[in-house]
Amino acid sequence: MHDHLKDAAAAADLTDEQLAAIYRRIADPKRPSGFEQAVLDEMERRHLTPPT
């Protein structure tokens, strides 16, 4: 069973730059893993624009 709360806590501990770096490495943004979804959610929470 996947622990979404642990992923959310781990993503919250990352810097903006770390979040952006992970975002760039997401292979399939339409089907992110649990941790990748936590990163996307954290970026949205911080009002960060995904890097281009």
C-alpha positions, -999 to +999 in steps of 0.1 A: +000+000+000+013+034-010+017+061+017+006+094+002+012+113+035+049+103+035+052+114-001+035+148+007+058+153+037+089+145+016+078+169-012+071+196+014+107+194+027+121+201-008+133+234-020+117+251-050+147+242-071+145+206-061+109+205-070+116+220-104+144+194-110+121+165-101+094+180-123+117+180-153+125+143-148+088+132-147+086+108-176+048+108-181+031+138-165-003+124-173+005+093-151+028+104-123+040+081-096+028+087-061+059+108-052+057+127-085+021+135-078+031+148-044+057+170-061+031+184-085+007+191-057+034+208-037+043+230-067+007+239-070+004+247-033+034+270-036+021+286-068+052+276-087+050+275-124+064+243-139+097+250-157+097+250-195 
